[in-house]
């Protein structure tokens, strides 16, 4: 999944200085002071996974401001742990 620009966006959040470009990319968002809304587009494999599993996963890396996030249809836990 990749964050994409959209007409309603009001700002672009930059990556934390502690992360590399491969770990985190700029995040276009709409922000009203209470909510940050971003738009994401999945590649072909992402769309197939979602079509067959119906699941999307959100990762949040904790921080002192808007945390970097990752949206993915991939199951985020080691195989055999938890219930899918």
N, CA, C and O atoms as CSV, one atom per row, in Angstrom:
chain,resi,resn,atom,element,x,y,z
A,1,UNK,N,N,0.838,-1.168,0.000
A,1,UNK,CA,C,0.000,0.000,0.000
A,1,UNK,C,C,0.889,1.239,0.000
A,1,UNK,O,O,1.925,1.282,0.663
A,2,UNK,N,N,0.467,2.227,-0.746
A,2,UNK,CA,C,1.222,3.479,-0.843
A,2,UNK,C,C,0.295,4.654,-0.572
A,2,UNK,O,O,-0.828,4.688,-1.076
A,3,UNK,N,N,0.759,5.625,0.228
A,3,UNK,CA,C,-0.048,6.825,0.416
A,3,UNK,C,C,-0.043,7.640,-0.876
A,3,UNK,O,O,0.981,7.741,-1.553
A,4,UNK,N,N,-1.204,8.222,-1.213
A,4,UNK,CA,C,-1.294,9.011,-2.439
A,4,UNK,C,C,-1.878,10.387,-2.127
A,4,UNK,O,O,-2.579,10.572,-1.133
A,5,UNK,N,N,-1.576,11.335,-2.992
A,5,UNK,CA,C,-2.136,12.675,-2.887
A,5,UNK,C,C,-3.610,12.636,-3.250
A,5,UNK,O,O,-4.045,11.768,-4.008
A,6,UNK,N,N,-4.388,13.582,-2.707
A,6,UNK,CA,C,-5.806,13.673,-3.013
A,6,UNK,C,C,-6.233,15.138,-2.879
A,6,UNK,O,O,-5.597,15.902,-2.153
A,7,UNK,N,N,-7.299,15.531,-3.570
A,7,UNK,CA,C,-7.673,16.952,-3.631
A,7,UNK,C,C,-7.919,17.605,-2.273
A,7,UNK,O,O,-7.638,18.793,-2.116
A,8,UNK,N,N,-8.428,16.876,-1.299
A,8,UNK,CA,C,-8.773,17.461,0.001
A,8,UNK,C,C,-7.595,17.598,0.957
A,8,UNK,O,O,-7.757,18.157,2.041
A,9,UNK,N,N,-6.428,17.111,0.593
A,9,UNK,CA,C,-5.289,17.159,1.517
A,9,UNK,C,C,-4.950,18.598,1.866
A,9,UNK,O,O,-5.062,19.498,1.033
A,10,UNK,N,N,-4.531,18.804,3.121
A,10,UNK,CA,C,-4.177,20.140,3.588
A,10,UNK,C,C,-2.703,20.272,3.935
A,10,UNK,O,O,-2.203,21.382,4.122
A,11,UNK,N,N,-2.003,19.141,4.022
A,11,UNK,CA,C,-0.578,19.182,4.322
A,11,UNK,C,C,0.065,17.846,3.986
A,11,UNK,O,O,-0.615,16.864,3.689
A,12,UNK,N,N,1.397,17.833,4.040
A,12,UNK,CA,C,2.159,16.604,3.834
A,12,UNK,C,C,3.041,16.418,5.058
A,12,UNK,O,O,3.865,17.275,5.377
A,13,UNK,N,N,2.865,15.292,5.742
A,13,UNK,CA,C,3.683,14.986,6.915
A,13,UNK,C,C,4.994,14.369,6.469
A,13,UNK,O,O,5.017,13.470,5.628
A,14,UNK,N,N,6.073,14.852,7.034
A,14,UNK,CA,C,7.419,14.355,6.697
A,14,UNK,C,C,7.762,13.163,7.578
A,14,UNK,O,O,7.173,12.969,8.642
A,15,UNK,N,N,8.720,12.370,7.119
A,15,UNK,CA,C,9.162,11.219,7.900
A,15,UNK,C,C,10.011,11.689,9.078
A,15,UNK,O,O,10.645,12.742,9.003
A,16,UNK,N,N,10.027,10.914,10.167
A,16,UNK,CA,C,10.917,11.240,11.288
A,16,UNK,C,C,12.379,11.152,10.848
A,16,UNK,O,O,12.722,10.340,9.989
A,17,UNK,N,N,13.222,11.969,11.423
A,17,UNK,CA,C,14.640,11.974,11.049
A,17,UNK,C,C,15.327,10.655,11.385
A,17,UNK,O,O,16.384,10.347,10.836
A,18,UNK,N,N,14.732,9.876,12.284
A,18,UNK,CA,C,15.332,8.606,12.683
A,18,UNK,C,C,15.021,7.463,11.697
A,18,UNK,O,O,15.530,6.354,11.859
A,19,UNK,N,N,14.193,7.730,10.684
A,19,UNK,CA,C,13.807,6.687,9.738
A,19,UNK,C,C,14.399,6.966,8.358
A,19,UNK,O,O,14.644,8.118,7.998
A,20,UNK,N,N,14.626,5.897,7.590
A,20,UNK,CA,C,15.153,6.029,6.233
A,20,UNK,C,C,14.012,6.222,5.247
A,20,UNK,O,O,12.847,6.026,5.595
A,21,UNK,N,N,14.341,6.605,4.023
A,21,UNK,CA,C,13.337,6.766,2.974
A,21,UNK,C,C,12.643,5.440,2.654
A,21,UNK,O,O,11.481,5.437,2.247
A,22,UNK,N,N,13.335,4.325,2.831
A,22,UNK,CA,C,12.735,3.018,2.582
A,22,UNK,C,C,11.735,2.640,3.677
A,22,UNK,O,O,10.774,1.916,3.418
A,23,UNK,N,N,11.957,3.125,4.890
A,23,UNK,CA,C,11.080,2.808,6.024
A,23,UNK,C,C,9.829,3.690,6.070
A,23,UNK,O,O,8.788,3.265,6.571
A,24,UNK,N,N,9.930,4.909,5.550
A,24,UNK,CA,C,8.831,5.856,5.701
A,24,UNK,C,C,8.875,6.888,4.570
A,24,UNK,O,O,9.934,7.427,4.249
A,25,UNK,N,N,7.724,7.151,3.980
A,25,UNK,CA,C,7.637,8.158,2.928
A,25,UNK,C,C,6.736,9.298,3.398
A,25,UNK,O,O,5.986,9.127,4.360
A,26,UNK,N,N,6.796,10.457,2.739
A,26,UNK,CA,C,5.900,11.554,3.111
A,26,UNK,C,C,4.443,11.102,3.022
A,26,UNK,O,O,4.086,10.282,2.176
A,27,UNK,N,N,3.604,11.652,3.912
A,27,UNK,CA,C,2.209,11.238,3.991
A,27,UNK,C,C,1.278,12.425,3.744
A,27,UNK,O,O,1.133,13.281,4.616
A,28,UNK,N,N,0.643,12.489,2.560
A,28,UNK,CA,C,-0.345,13.539,2.322
A,28,UNK,C,C,-1.564,13.300,3.210
A,28,UNK,O,O,-2.077,12.182,3.265
A,29,UNK,N,N,-2.035,14.339,3.909
A,29,UNK,CA,C,-3.181,14.195,4.806
A,29,UNK,C,C,-4.100,15.406,4.717
A,29,UNK,O,O,-3.695,16.504,4.335
A,30,UNK,N,N,-5.337,15.163,5.081
A,30,UNK,CA,C,-6.269,16.233,5.420
A,30,UNK,C,C,-6.215,16.298,6.937
A,30,UNK,O,O,-6.364,15.272,7.600
A,31,UNK,N,N,-6.003,17.494,7.506
A,31,UNK,CA,C,-5.946,17.630,8.950
A,31,UNK,C,C,-6.802,18.805,9.373
A,31,UNK,O,O,-6.628,19.922,8.886
A,32,UNK,N,N,-7.745,18.542,10.300
A,32,UNK,CA,C,-8.614,19.602,10.801
A,32,UNK,C,C,-8.309,19.949,12.262
A,32,UNK,O,O,-9.114,20.604,12.924
A,33,UNK,N,N,-7.157,19.514,12.761
A,33,UNK,CA,C,-6.790,19.758,14.150
A,33,UNK,C,C,-7.223,18.649,15.082
A,33,UNK,O,O,-6.715,18.543,16.198
A,34,UNK,N,N,-8.154,17.822,14.643
A,34,UNK,CA,C,-8.611,16.674,15.438
A,34,UNK,C,C,-8.333,15.354,14.734
A,34,UNK,O,O,-8.042,14.345,15.375
A,35,UNK,N,N,-8.425,15.371,13.425
A,35,UNK,CA,C,-8.270,14.139,12.636
A,35,UNK,C,C,-7.277,14.344,11.511
A,35,UNK,O,O,-7.215,15.413,10.904
A,36,UNK,N,N,-6.508,13.312,11.242
A,36,UNK,CA,C,-5.664,13.269,10.059
A,36,UNK,C,C,-6.198,12.144,9.185
A,36,UNK,O,O,-6.310,11.002,9.632
A,37,UNK,N,N,-6.524,12.466,7.947
A,37,UNK,CA,C,-7.069,11.478,7.028
A,37,UNK,C,C,-6.125,11.362,5.847
A,37,UNK,O,O,-5.760,12.363,5.230
A,38,UNK,N,N,-5.735,10.142,5.537
A,38,UNK,CA,C,-4.852,9.902,4.403
A,38,UNK,C,C,-5.536,8.944,3.431
A,38,UNK,O,O,-6.480,8.242,3.794
A,39,UNK,N,N,-5.050,8.924,2.203
A,39,UNK,CA,C,-5.606,8.062,1.168
A,39,UNK,C,C,-4.492,7.133,0.677
A,39,UNK,O,O,-3.362,7.565,0.449
A,40,UNK,N,N,-4.826,5.869,0.522
A,40,UNK,CA,C,-3.845,4.850,0.159
A,40,UNK,C,C,-4.317,4.092,-1.063
A,40,UNK,O,O,-5.517,3.898,-1.258
A,41,UNK,N,N,-3.373,3.663,-1.887
A,41,UNK,CA,C,-3.695,2.853,-3.056
A,41,UNK,C,C,-2.865,1.570,-2.985
A,41,UNK,O,O,-1.660,1.597,-2.737
A,42,UNK,N,N,-3.544,0.458,-3.208
A,42,UNK,CA,C,-2.872,-0.830,-3.202
A,42,UNK,C,C,-2.441,-1.243,-4.590
A,42,UNK,O,O,-3.095,-0.928,-5.584
A,43,UNK,N,N,-1.338,-1.950,-4.640
A,43,UNK,CA,C,-0.886,-2.533,-5.899
A,43,UNK,C,C,-1.726,-3.761,-6.232
A,43,UNK,O,O,-2.627,-4.126,-5.477
A,44,UNK,N,N,-1.433,-4.389,-7.348
A,44,UNK,CA,C,-2.190,-5.544,-7.818
A,44,UNK,C,C,-2.242,-6.656,-6.763
A,44,UNK,O,O,-3.314,-7.194,-6.485
A,45,UNK,N,N,-1.090,-7.002,-6.174
A,45,UNK,CA,C,-1.057,-8.065,-5.158
A,45,UNK,C,C,-1.853,-7.684,-3.917
A,45,UNK,O,O,-2.552,-8.518,-3.342
A,46,UNK,N,N,-1.745,-6.405,-3.500
A,46,UNK,CA,C,-2.517,-5.934,-2.341
A,46,UNK,C,C,-4.012,-6.108,-2.603
A,46,UNK,O,O,-4.750,-6.570,-1.732
A,47,UNK,N,N,-4.447,-5.742,-3.789
A,47,UNK,CA,C,-5.869,-5.829,-4.114
A,47,UNK,C,C,-6.339,-7.279,-4.156
A,47,UNK,O,O,-7.444,-7.591,-3.709
A,48,UNK,N,N,-5.504,-8.161,-4.690
A,48,UNK,CA,C,-5.867,-9.585,-4.710
A,48,UNK,C,C,-5.974,-10.144,-3.299
A,48,UNK,O,O,-6.929,-10.854,-2.983
A,49,UNK,N,N,-4.994,-9.827,-2.446
A,49,UNK,CA,C,-5.034,-10.306,-1.061
A,49,UNK,C,C,-6.294,-9.834,-0.362
A,49,UNK,O,O,-6.963,-10.608,0.323
A,50,UNK,N,N,-6.619,-8.539,-0.541
A,50,UNK,CA,C,-7.809,-8.007,0.103
A,50,UNK,C,C,-9.076,-8.653,-0.461
A,50,UNK,O,O,-10.008,-8.953,0.286
A,51,UNK,N,N,-9.109,-8.864,-1.771
A,51,UNK,CA,C,-10.263,-9.492,-2.405
A,51,UNK,C,C,-10.522,-10.880,-1.822
A,51,UNK,O,O,-11.669,-11.241,-1.557
A,52,UNK,N,N,-9.455,-11.656,-1.622
A,52,UNK,CA,C,-9.622,-13.030,-1.150
A,52,UNK,C,C,-9.723,-13.159,0.367
A,52,UNK,O,O,-10.370,-14.084,0.859
A,53,UNK,N,N,-9.093,-12.247,1.123
A,53,UNK,CA,C,-9.128,-12.367,2.585
A,53,UNK,C,C,-10.113,-11.394,3.231
A,53,UNK,O,O,-10.633,-11.663,4.314
A,54,UNK,N,N,-10.367,-10.269,2.573
A,54,UNK,CA,C,-11.228,-9.247,3.155
A,54,UNK,C,C,-10.582,-8.533,4.327
A,54,UNK,O,O,-11.267,-7.829,5.069
A,55,UNK,N,N,-9.279,-8.698,4.512
A,55,UNK,CA,C,-8.590,-8.109,5.664
A,55,UNK,C,C,-7.588,-7.050,5.233
A,55,UNK,O,O,-6.896,-7.190,4.224
A,56,UNK,N,N,-7.530,-5.972,6.036
A,56,UNK,CA,C,-6.543,-4.929,5.873
A,56,UNK,C,C,-5.936,-4.709,7.246
A,56,UNK,O,O,-6.655,-4.714,8.245
A,57,UNK,N,N,-4.644,-4.520,7.312
A,57,UNK,CA,C,-3.940,-4.351,8.586
A,57,UNK,C,C,-3.333,-2.958,8.659
A,57,UNK,O,O,-2.802,-2.458,7.668
A,58,UNK,N,N,-3.408,-2.331,9.825
A,58,UNK,CA,C,-2.829,-1.015,10.057
A,58,UNK,C,C,-1.734,-1.142,11.107
A,58,UNK,O,O,-1.975,-1.620,12.216
A,59,UNK,N,N,-0.548,-0.717,10.753
A,59,UNK,CA,C,0.568,-0.691,11.707
A,59,UNK,C,C,0.740,0.758,12.144
A,59,UNK,O,O,0.675,1.663,11.311
A,60,UNK,N,N,0.957,0.994,13.435
A,60,UNK,CA,C,1.236,2.333,13.944
A,60,UNK,C,C,2.539,2.275,14.715
A,60,UNK,O,O,2.678,1.508,15.668
A,61,UNK,N,N,3.484,3.088,14.298
A,61,UNK,CA,C,4.770,3.187,14.987
A,61,UNK,C,C,4.643,4.366,15.935
A,61,UNK,O,O,4.460,5.499,15.489
A,62,UNK,N,N,4.738,4.117,17.247
A,62,UNK,CA,C,4.474,5.177,18.224
A,62,UNK,C,C,5.484,6.303,18.113
A,62,UNK,O,O,6.652,6.093,17.784
A,63,UNK,N,N,4.999,7.510,18.398
A,63,UNK,CA,C,5.836,8.700,18.343
A,63,UNK,C,C,5.193,9.812,19.129
A,63,UNK,O,O,4.139,9.610,19.732
A,64,UNK,N,N,5.802,10.988,19.140
A,64,UNK,CA,C,5.280,12.104,19.927
A,64,UNK,C,C,4.306,12.975,19.131
A,64,UNK,O,O,3.675,13.864,19.703
A,65,UNK,N,N,4.173,12.740,17.844
A,65,UNK,CA,C,3.213,13.487,17.035
A,65,UNK,C,C,2.452,12.481,16.172
A,65,UNK,O,O,2.291,11.327,16.570
A,66,UNK,N,N,1.987,12.900,15.005
A,66,UNK,CA,C,1.311,11.965,14.103
A,66,UNK,C,C,2.269,10.817,13.818
A,66,UNK,O,O,3.318,11.026,13.208
A,67,UNK,N,N,1.922,9.602,14.251
A,67,UNK,CA,C,2.860,8.498,14.046
A,67,UNK,C,C,2.869,8.022,12.603
A,67,UNK,O,O,1.847,8.089,11.920
A,68,UNK,N,N,4.012,7.543,12.136
A,68,UNK,CA,C,4.033,6.916,10.823
A,68,UNK,C,C,3.139,5.678,10.863
A,68,UNK,O,O,3.093,4.981,11.876
A,69,UNK,N,N,2.444,5.407,9.790
A,69,UNK,CA,C,1.546,4.257,9.743
A,69,UNK,C,C,1.786,3.456,8.480
A,69,UNK,O,O,2.328,3.964,7.498
A,70,UNK,N,N,1.379,2.204,8.516
A,70,UNK,CA,C,1.453,1.330,7.351
A,70,UNK,C,C,0.142,0.588,7.245
A,70,UNK,O,O,-0.290,-0.054,8.203
A,71,UNK,N,N,-0.494,0.666,6.097
A,71,UNK,CA,C,-1.719,-0.071,5.839
A,71,UNK,C,C,-1.366,-1.189,4.866
A,71,UNK,O,O,-0.772,-0.948,3.815
A,72,UNK,N,N,-1.740,-2.413,5.229
A,72,UNK,CA,C,-1.382,-3.549,4.391
A,72,UNK,C,C,-2.406,-4.666,4.538
A,72,UNK,O,O,-2.977,-4.839,5.614
A,73,UNK,N,N,-2.646,-5.425,3.474
A,73,UNK,CA,C,-3.522,-6.592,3.593
A,73,UNK,C,C,-2.768,-7.811,4.125
A,73,UNK,O,O,-3.375,-8.853,4.371
A,74,UNK,N,N,-1.456,-7.689,4.304
A,74,UNK,CA,C,-0.663,-8.820,4.798
A,74,UNK,C,C,-0.887,-9.027,6.291
A,74,UNK,O,O,-0.916,-8.060,7.052
A,75,UNK,N,N,-1.041,-10.249,6.708
A,75,UNK,CA,C,-1.169,-10.592,8.121
A,75,UNK,C,C,0.129,-10.209,8.830
A,75,UNK,O,O,1.193,-10.691,8.441
A,76,UNK,N,N,0.077,-9.344,9.876
A,76,UNK,CA,C,1.291,-8.788,10.455
A,76,UNK,C,C,1.976,-9.634,11.521
A,76,UNK,O,O,3.021,-9.237,12.036
A,77,UNK,N,N,1.410,-10.794,11.865
A,77,UNK,CA,C,1.964,-11.589,12.947
A,77,UNK,C,C,2.661,-12.831,12.400
A,77,UNK,O,O,2.336,-13.293,11.306
A,78,UNK,N,N,3.619,-13.375,13.156
A,78,UNK,CA,C,4.307,-14.585,12.704
A,78,UNK,C,C,3.288,-15.713,12.449
A,78,UNK,O,O,2.293,-15.840,13.162
A,79,UNK,N,N,3.554,-16.503,11.446
A,79,UNK,CA,C,2.673,-17.640,11.122
A,79,UNK,C,C,2.524,-18.540,12.335
A,79,UNK,O,O,3.493,-18.810,13.046
A,80,UNK,N,N,1.298,-19.005,12.566
A,80,UNK,CA,C,1.035,-19.908,13.676
A,80,UNK,C,C,0.698,-19.191,14.969
A,80,UNK,O,O,0.333,-19.844,15.946
A,81,UNK,N,N,0.807,-17.869,15.009
A,81,UNK,CA,C,0.483,-17.092,16.206
A,81,UNK,C,C,-0.859,-16.403,15.990
A,81,UNK,O,O,-1.083,-15.823,14.928
A,82,UNK,N,N,-1.733,-16.452,16.945
A,82,UNK,CA,C,-3.015,-15.756,16.843
A,82,UNK,C,C,-3.961,-16.414,15.877
A,82,UNK,O,O,-3.683,-17.492,15.354
A,83,UNK,N,N,-5.081,-15.765,15.642
A,83,UNK,CA,C,-6.100,-16.285,14.739
A,83,UNK,C,C,-6.219,-15.374,13.546
A,83,UNK,O,O,-6.350,-14.161,13.711
A,84,UNK,N,N,-6.179,-15.919,12.352
A,84,UNK,CA,C,-6.274,-15.111,11.132
A,84,UNK,C,C,-7.694,-15.026,10.638
A,84,UNK,O,O,-7.956,-14.385,9.621
